[in-house]
Amino acid sequence: MDWIPVTDRLPPIGKRVLACSWMSVSYFVAYISPLGRWHLTFGDTPIQNMTHWMPLPELPQGSVVG
């Protein structure tokens, strides 16, 4: 998977993705709210200055979710 610049395309609203910001050397699991704002998935914290995103990878086979 390749990083997608936010200037090229945004993920669907509410879809969790990996996202990175020019303000950090880290990446986050985040989503875009219906108001068009980025939020961290954990704690629903708003974040700014996202530059790139990519879909989350598939879970390993045999994983139990829930």
ChimeraX attribute file (.defattr): number of C-alpha atoms within 10 A of each C-alpha:
attribute: neighborCount
match mode: 1-to-1
recipient: residues
	/A:1	7
	/A:2	8
	/A:3	13
	/A:4	16
	/A:5	15
	/A:6	15
	/A:7	8
	/A:8	7
	/A:9	10
	/A:10	15
	/A:11	16
	/A:12	12
	/A:13	14
	/A:14	15
	/A:15	14
	/A:16	20
	/A:17	21
	/A:18	17
	/A:19	26
	/A:20	22
	/A:21	16
	/A:22	12
	/A:23	10
	/A:24	10
	/A:25	7
	/A:26	9
	/A:27	15
	/A:28	19
	/A:29	18
	/A:30	24
	/A:31	26
	/A:32	21
	/A:33	15
	/A:34	10
	/A:35	7
	/A:36	11
	/A:37	13
	/A:38	21
	/A:39	21
	/A:40	18
	/A:41	17
	/A:42	9
	/A:43	7
	/A:44	12
	/A:45	10
	/A:46	14
	/A:47	15
	/A:48	12
	/A:49	12
	/A:50	19
	/A:51	15
	/A:52	20
	/A:53	25
	/A:54	19
	/A:55	16
	/A:56	13
	/A:57	9
	/A:58	6
	/A:59	9
	/A:60	7
	/A:61	6
	/A:62	6
	/A:63	7
	/A:64	7
	/A:65	5
	/A:66	3
